[in-house]
Amino acid sequence: EGTWNNATLLQLIDRSYRTAEPATHVRVGWSPEALKLAITRFEPKLSDIKSEVTSKNPKDDAEIHLDDSVEIFLQPEGGGAGLGFHFTVNANGVVYDASNEVKYLGLDNKNWGSDAKVAVKKGEGIWVVEMSIPWSDLGVKNASAGQVIRTNVYRNRYAGGNLDQSSWAPMVEERHSARENFGKWTLSAQSE
């Protein structure tokens, strides 16, 4: 927790542009080696979360977003020749990762793989994803203050019985993965 005290805090919103309930907090940090995220999903029905995908398996790639999960979409400016990147992590800590060269991130290159490190912790009424994504995986050679990353963070929640979705950048016509709908993060002074 202490590592994240100085990191930027973001909150997800629902489709009516209000803070989503239950809340999801995203903390963003970075080091010269990696982009770092801590995503806290508040969940009053923790025993009801759906987490059926239990291991990284190519056949499960298309299914992981059907679990309670977080999706992270990243497109660093000046890196990766216009590539975008898509990560999904479920409550079991299983990671889906893919790259994409097109404007809409629904057509992923699932053969791409990252060296992202992920840890999932569950506590009373929350589950937390901590993630470290190497800059080299994102095509960024020298991360520094001022680096801009087009992004969205998305929550898939099934614990309430029905699919409930929220995002950091506002969703337009169900297209949370469309790059034109992404927000921007600009790295400030190093957080570690």
Buried (B, 14 or more C-beta within 10 A) or exposed (E): EEEBEEBBEBEBBBBEEEEBEBBBBBBBBBEEEBBBBBBBBBBEBBEEBBBBBEEBEEEBBEEBBBBBBBBBBBBBEEBBEEBBBBBBBBBBBBBBBBBBEEEEBEEBBBEBEBEBEBEBEEEEEBBBBBBBBBBBBBBBEEBEEEBBBBBBBBBBBBBBEEEBBBBBBEBEEEBBBBBEBBBEBEBEEEBE
